Every structure is written in C-alpha cells, then in structure tokens.
Amino acid sequence: MSQPVASKARVIKILNRIGARGILTEVRVQLIDQPKMQFMRTVKGPVHLGDIVDFEDTELSWPSSSKSNSNFGDIC
C-alpha cells in the first residue's frame, strides 16, 4: 500500500470561523502545483492570507462508488 502524498496549497481567502468556540477557520485555497484548482478547507489554528497549508492527497479523492444511508430516491 502506498503512502499518501502531502500537497501544498496557498490561502487566498478567509471565509469564516466555525465550530462551537470558533476554533476552526474555513478558507479558500489554491493548489501550488495546479493554480487553476481552488477549493475550501477547514484549518485549525491561526491562518493568514498567503499562508501555505499542507494536506494529504487522499483528502482530495472522492469515492467513486459510495452508497448513501438515506432513503431518498429508494423505490419500494
């Protein structure tokens, strides 16, 4: 099994504080390797515009075959 590779992204916009005590910050980041790719991340701790955030590539992948636990769309 291969180890997940860490990617780097630059904080381009600070959106808001979330969590029970405002301990997390929602930010919009832009990948360093692929500048056209932007997405939202939740960051714990102090963060400023232009900061570099590390995260694992496994956080980017989306499960191709996921089953929902909801009953919406089920036909009886």
Summary of the structure (lengths in Angstrom):
residues: 76
radius of gyration: 16.1
end to end distance: 40.4
largest distance: 51.9
contacts: 139
relative contact order: 0.28
helix: 4%
strand: 43%
